[in-house]
């Protein structure tokens, strides 16, 4: 009986695996979005940052690192590559035409630069791990890959609606969780500001900038629909208004200066795009929120910095300048200076993914520790120059310029429902500008993948609208 039971169990497992594999292949070829949407929702739900966590258990390591030890890269990256391969093969077999995308040539050029860096590194005897390190261009390449994957898989209004509404619901649930934790359970455990140097006892909603990014794109979409779409039902209006307030509160109490700067930029964009008669009425609550937010920022995080620096409003940017009054706050400026010098040593193609700038012991483990120490910079712009030189920087400028020109050209021809999707993506990238200038977005998988989503949204809105018009005619 035991032998028969084992054989029966084995056959059952084989049958289940065969059915599952068949469903995956079928979904991959004919309904690839069924696999892409769960992949995207992983980045909506799981945080990547553990900075400030006092004690990180082995079981709480971010999902983004899973599988890297056995599979060389994270399993999420393999999923992205496999889905991209499946969609490409499907399009070739079914002779589905490639969707026009102005950023495609630039991302292809970045891929070639990444491969060139990898080949040079291997030729110099540098390990494959360092030659393809996340501190180089690989996350930027994967960002472009996700953008192009979405253009191949989200190709109908129904699929786009599924993407938008599932995203909004997950963001709303995530923000409710964050605000509930903030109000009743001490806030995010990843909180580097809760210490004697910043403001002992400070609590926040989410330290990870990506949760504020998600809240921002949700708010931008909701506000735009409320201002421009007159076909909304009462339930939709209440949902959009509630989600906007929840999202703004999530950003306000993140205590991140880059998040507040991004919110201000997106607020200005929304006011600029608002109907002329509503701009003043919209500007007033945005101004009130910004003033209140500055009060929260100073009282919850910068009060200690203000007291120590003794420079008044200089506490807002105390760690961006040097001088005797700032003490260790000048470490950020020193890091930028050292990275800039490393860029000048190889200005054309950069130092490569394995490159490091001059070590400085005063940075400590919180700024630069472990294998990646002195290999990244708290500025996405300087980091790209440092790692890939003028060539990589020029290619990224090409991506942004072609994207902006597409958005400018496309916005006037879309109706409000599709314009909201376009604005959602553009607002997300605009929100990230302060973090690109003063943060570390290029070395973070979650950040670059969500930026890839933002890049894709305007192209999805335009292409799906064009498809709908073609079918109608």
N, C-alpha and C positions, 0 to 999 in steps of 0.2 A: 504493500500500500504506500509506503514511503517513497519508493522509486516512482510509482505512478503519480504521486502527488508532486514530486519534484519535476517530472517531465511535464505534467499538466501546467504547473506554475511557469516553467520555462516557455512553453508554447503560448501561454497567455501573455507573458511579457513580450515575446516576439510579435504576437498579433497586435498588441497595443502599440508597440514601437512602430510597426509597419503602418498602422492606421494614422498614428500621429505624424510620421514622416510624410505620408501621402498628403495629409491635410496641410502641412507646412509648405510642401512643394506646390500644391494646388493654390494655396493662398499667395505664395510668393510670385507665381506666374500670372494669376488672374485677379487677385485682390491683395496686392502687396501692401496697401495701406493698412490692412488688418494686422500686419506684423510691424509696420513702421510706427503706428500710433502707440502701442504699448512701449516700444523702444523710447519714444519721445517722453512718455509719461514718467519714465524712470527719472529723467532729469527734472521733471516738475516736482517730484515727491521727495527725493533723497538729497540731503545736503552733502556738500563735499568738504566744507571747512571744519576742522577740529581745533583751530587755533583758540587758545584760551581755556580749553577743557582741562581741568586739573588732573583728571585720571581717565585715560582712554583705555577701555577694556579691549581685548583682542577681538571680541565679537562685535564691537561697535565701529570697527574700521569702515570707512566709506565704501559703498558698493562699487565705486569707480576704480578701486585698486584690485578688485577680485579677479583672480585668474592670471594676474601678471607674472606670478612666480612660475607657474606651470606652462602658460601659453605665451610667454614673453611679453605680450600686450594684454591689457584688460579684456575680459570677455565682451564688454560692451563695444570695444573697438572692433573686435572680430565680427560681432553681430552687424555693425554698420557696414563693414567690408562685404560680408556675405549678402546682405540685403541689396547693396549696391550692385554686386555681381549678378544676382538673380534678376534684378530689374533691367540691367543692361542686356543680358542674354535674352530675356523675354521680349524686349523691344526689338532686338535684331531678328529673332525668330518670327515674331508677329508683324514685322516691318512697320512698327510704330515710329513715326517721325520724331526726331529730337526736338524738344521744345526750345525755342529761342530764349537765350539768357545772356545778358550783356556781361555778366561777371564770369562766365565760364572760361573764356580764354585766360583771364588773369589767374584764376585758381589753377588751371592747368600749368601755367608758367610757374606758380609757386610749388606745385608738385614736382616739376622738373628740377627746380632749385633744391628742394628737399632731397631728391634722389642724388643730385650732384654732391651735396654735403655728405650724404651717407657714403657714397663711393670714395670720396676723398678721405673721410675718416677711416674707413676700412683699409684703404691703401696705406695710410700712415700708421697702421697697427693699432688703432683705437678700437675698443670693443664695440660690438654691434649695439649693445645697450646704450652706450654713450653716443654712438654715431647717429642713433635714431631716438635720442632722448626727447622727452616732452618739453625740455627747455629750449628746443629748437623750433622747427616749423611744423612738426607733425600735427599738432592740435589745430593749426591754421588750415592745413591741408584737409584734415577730417571735418573741419567746419564747412569748407567748400563742398566736400563730398556729401554731407548731409543736405546742404542746399540743393544740389543737383539731384539727389535721391528723392527729395520731396517733389521736385518738379516732374519726376518720372512717375510718381505714385499717386499724388493728389491731383486728379485731373477732372473732377466733376464737382458741381455745386454741392451735391449731397455729401461728398467726401470732405469738402472744405468746411461745410457746416458741422459735420461730425468732429473735425479737428478743433474748430473754434469753440464749440459748446462743451466738448469734453475737457478742453483746456481751461475754460472759464470755471467749470464746476470744480475741477481739481484745485485750481488756484484759490477759489473761494474757501474750499475745505481746508487747504493748507494755511491760509491766512487766519481762518477761525481758530485753528489749532494754535498758531503763533500768538494771537492776541489772548486766547484763553490762558496759555502758558505764561504769557507776560503779566497778566492781571492777577493770577491766582497761584502760580507755581514758580515764581522767581525768574521767569524768562528763559532765554536760550542758555544752555549749559556751555556752549562755545562763546565765551564772553571775555575777551582780553581786557575790556575796560573796567571790569570789577576788580580793581586793585588800587593800591595806595598811590600809584603814580598818576592815574587818570582820575577816577572818582569812585572810591570804595562804596560798594552797594549799588552801583549802577546796574540796571537790568535792561534787556532789549528783546525785541521780537525775534529777529533772525540776524546773526552776524554775517552769514553768507550773502554776498551782494546779489546772488542770483535769485534769491527769494524776493528781494526788492525789485529786481528786474521783472520777474513774473508779475508781481503786483502792479508794476507800472504799465506793462503792456495790456493787462486786463483793464486797468482804469482808463487808459487811452482809448481802447476800443469802446468801452461802455459810454464814456463821455461823448465821444464822436457820434455814436448812434443816437444818444439822447438829444444832441444838438441838431443833427442833420436828417435823421430818419423819422419821418412823420407817420410811418405805418406801424409803429410799435404798439403792442397791446399794453394794457395797464400793468399786467403781471411782468412783462418785459421791462417796463420803465422802472418798476419797483426793484426788480432784480439788478438792473444796471446801476441804479442809484445806490443801492445798498452795497454792492460789490465795490463801487468807486470809493465810498467812505471807508470801507474795510481795508481796501488796498492802500489808500493814502495813510491811514493810521499805521499800517504795517511798516510803511517806509519811514514815517515820522519817528517811530519808536525803535527803528533799527540802529539809531545813533551813528550811522555812517555818513561822514561828510560827503563822500563821493555819491552816495545815494541821494542826499539832499540836493547836491548840485545837479544830478541827473533829473530829479523831479522838477527842479526849477526850469531846466531847458525844455522838458516835455510840456510843462505848463505853459511856457511861452509859445510853443508850437501849437498847442490846442487853441489858445487865444487867437493866434494869428489866423488859424483856419476857420474859426467860428464865424457865423454870419455877422455882418457888420453891426446889426442892431443889438447883438448879444455880447459883444466883446467887453464892454465896460462892466456889465453885470457879472460876467465870468471872471474878470480880472480881480474884482474885489475879494471874493472868497479865496482865490488863489493867493493873493497878497496876505490875507489874514492867516492862512495856513502856513505860509513861509515865515512870517513873523513869529507865530506861535512855535513853529518848528525850531527856529533859532533859539528861542527861550528854552525849549526842551533840551536842545543840543548842549547849551552852556551849562544848564543846571544839572543834567544827568551825566555828562561825560567830561566837559572841559573846565569844570569849576576848579579842580586841583591844578590843572595846567595854567589857568588864568592866575591863580594865586602864586604859583612858583615862578612863572615867567615875568609877572609884573609888567605886562605890556598891554593890558586892556584887550582890545579886539584882536591883537596879535595872537591870542590863544587859539583863534580859529585856524591859524596856519603855523603854529609854533614849531612843528616838526619839519617844515619845509625850508627853514632858514637857519643859519648858524649864528654863533656869537656866544659870548660869555654868559649872557642872561638866560640862554636856552639849554646849556649843558648838553646832555646826551640827545636832546631833541634834534641836533644837527646831524645825527647819524644818517637820516634819509638823504640829506644834501650830500653828505660824504659818499654814500653809496652811488648816487647819480654821477658824481664827479669821477669815481673810480671806473664805473661802467663806461662813461664817455671816453675816458682815456683808453680803455680797452678797445672801443670802437675805432678810435683814431689809429690804433696800431694795425687795423685791418679794415679800412673803410669801404672797400668795394663789395666783398662777399661776406664780411663779418668773420667772427671767430668760430662759427659753426656751433652745432648743438652742444659740443663738449667744452666749449670755451668758458673760461672763468676770468674774472677780474682779480686784481690784487687783493689778497686776503687781509682782513683787519680784525684783530682779536676783539676789539671793542664792540663789534656787532652782537656777539653773544648768540646763544642757541635760538632765541626767540626770533631773531632776524635771519640768521644764516647758520643752519646746523645740518649735520648729516652729509650724505653724498652730494646733495644738490647745493651745498653752501657755495656762495660767491658765483653761482652760475645763473642767477636770475636777478631782475631789477624791479624795484617798485615803480615802474613806469613802462607801460606797454610800448610806447614810442621808442624810448631809449633801449629797451630790451630787444626790439626788432633790429634796430641799428647795430647793436652790440653783437647779435647772433648772426644776422644775415646781411649786414652792410647796406649800402645804398641800393643795391639790386633788390633785395627783399623789401626794403622800405618803399621803393618806387612801385613794385608790384602791388603792395597793399594799398598804396595811394590810388593805383589804377582800379582796384576793386571798389574802393569807396567812391571814386569819381564816377565810374560807370553806373554804380547803384544810384547815386544822387541824380544823375541825368535821367535815368529811367524813371525814377519816382516823380521828378519834375514834369517829365513828358506825359506820364501815364495818369497822374492824379486828375486832371481836368476831364478826362474822357470816361471816368468810372461813375456809376451811380452810388449813392450813399452806402449801401450794404457792402459793396466791394471796396469803396474808399476807406471804410473803417478797418478792413483787413490790411490795406496798404499802410494806413497811418499806424496801425498796431506794430507792424514790423519796423517802420521808420522810427517810431517813438522808442522802441527797444534799443536800437543802435544809438540814437541820440542820448538816451539815458546812460549808456555805457561810456560816453565820452570822458567824464571825469575819472572813471576807473581805468580807462585806457591810458590817460595821462599820468595817473598817480597810483595805479594798482598793478596787479600781476595777472591780468586776464589771459594772456597767451599761454601760460603754463598750466591752466586749469581746464580739464576736460569738460566739466559741466558748463562753465562760462562760454567756452568757444562753441559748444554744441547748441546752446540756447541762442547765441548770436547767429549761428547758421540758420536756425529757425526764423529769426528776425529777417535775415537776408532773403529767405525764400518767400515770405508772406506777400510782399508786393507783386512778385512774379506770378504767384499762384492766383492772386486776385485778378490780374490782367489776363492771364492765359485762360482761366476758366470762364471769364466774361466773354472772351473772344470765341471760345468753343460754343458757348450758349448762343451767341449771335449767328455763328456759322450754321448751327443746327436749325435755328429759327428761319434762316433764309433758304 
